[in-house]
Amino acid sequence: MQRTELESALEAILFALGEPVEQARLAQAANCFPHQAAQACQALAEGYAREGAGIRLVRLEDRWQLVSAPQWGETIRGLLAGKKPDKLSPAALETLALVAYFQPVTRVYLDQARGVDSSHSLALLLDRELVAPCGNLDAPGRPILYETTPAFLRTFGLSSLEDLPPLPEGLKAGEEESE
């Protein structure tokens, strides 16, 4: 694959940072326009896929990140088995689903929706960087609002929140499932 100088520069930046990088930040670092950075990233992504390379370049909303190719997942998992974090508990998954579908949300909203205290689950999700504070609600006490992070998208193989499966019919923000 013959890479342009811009593609090589972006590849080096993405490799060095090892995390999702905003397209505008890539453009600024490479001294180009955002649409040029996007085109170069897309060309890199297509080249990696065409070559069957061990890495892929994926787009996560307005960010780009280098990741391992899916076919090497089992090999990599074997290597990292000792470092593998514990699975999320059902309570943490329930909390994460509420944040993902109804964000931004407060802890009080999570407590009410789940019917139990969500402090422990929320702390675990914050620790794993699957959710993050995103501001404060304009209400008495100014409670913290939470939203999902790029790590959430990456962990669950999503490009954006629009890729989430639809909620069951009749289940919307603030509604309870009828029995």
Secondary structure as UniProt FT lines:
FT   HELIX           5..17
FT   STRAND          21..22
FT   HELIX           23..30
FT   HELIX           34..51
FT   STRAND          55..60
FT   TURN            61..62
FT   STRAND          63..68
FT   HELIX           70..72
FT   HELIX           73..80
FT   HELIX           81..83
FT   HELIX           90..102
FT   HELIX           107..114
FT   HELIX           119..127
FT   TURN            128..129
FT   STRAND          131..136
FT   TURN            140..141
FT   STRAND          144..148
FT   HELIX           150..155
FT   TURN            156..157
FT   HELIX           161..163
FT   TURN            169..170
FT   TURN            173..174
//
